[in-house]
Each structure stands twice: as C-alpha cells, then as structure tokens.
Amino acid sequence: MADHTPAGPLETGAAMDYSEHDKTYSMFLGLAKWCSLVVAAILIAMAFGFFTSAGFFSATILFILICAVGGFLLR
C-alpha cells in the first residue's frame, strides 16, 4: 500500500497569512469586475459600430460612455 504519512510542513497544517489571502482575493474580484465591464463595453461598442451606420467615432464615444456609467455603478 501507499504510505500516507505527512512529509512536509504544508501537509501538517502550516500557518497561513489569512489577511494576505483576503487582500489577494479582493484584488482578484476587483480585477474580474473591471475587466468584465471593459469586455462588455467593447462588445457593445463593436456591435454598434459594425452593425449600424454609426461608424468608428460614434462607437468609440459609446464605449467611453458605457465605461464611465459602468465605473460609476460598480464603485
């Protein structure tokens, strides 16, 4: 049979820095939130620019507007 005895400090329950873990998780959630906003704004602006006769500059203005409103709502 395989030997399942602990071989190192990680397997024996080493102390963790929970405050650092919470800060890292909080940064990850913030990054995911803001990146999701930018990706959604890009997709909406691309659809607006490509599928209407609005053009590039109108789509760019729409992108900036969506990012500004989304940033205000997600603060």
Contacts in CASP RR format, 6 or more apart in sequence:
PFRMAT RR
TARGET T0000
AUTHOR 0000-0000-0000
METHOD contacts of the structure
MODEL  1
MADHTPAGPLETGAAMDYSEHDKTYSMFLGLAKWCSLVVAAILIAMAFGF
FTSAGFFSATILFILICAVGGFLLR
6 12 0 8 1.000
33 74 0 8 1.000
34 71 0 8 1.000
34 74 0 8 1.000
37 67 0 8 1.000
37 70 0 8 1.000
37 71 0 8 1.000
37 74 0 8 1.000
38 67 0 8 1.000
40 66 0 8 1.000
41 63 0 8 1.000
41 66 0 8 1.000
41 67 0 8 1.000
41 70 0 8 1.000
42 63 0 8 1.000
44 62 0 8 1.000
44 63 0 8 1.000
44 66 0 8 1.000
45 59 0 8 1.000
45 60 0 8 1.000
45 62 0 8 1.000
45 63 0 8 1.000
45 66 0 8 1.000
46 59 0 8 1.000
48 54 0 8 1.000
48 58 0 8 1.000
48 59 0 8 1.000
48 62 0 8 1.000
49 55 0 8 1.000
49 56 0 8 1.000
49 58 0 8 1.000
49 59 0 8 1.000
54 62 0 8 1.000
END
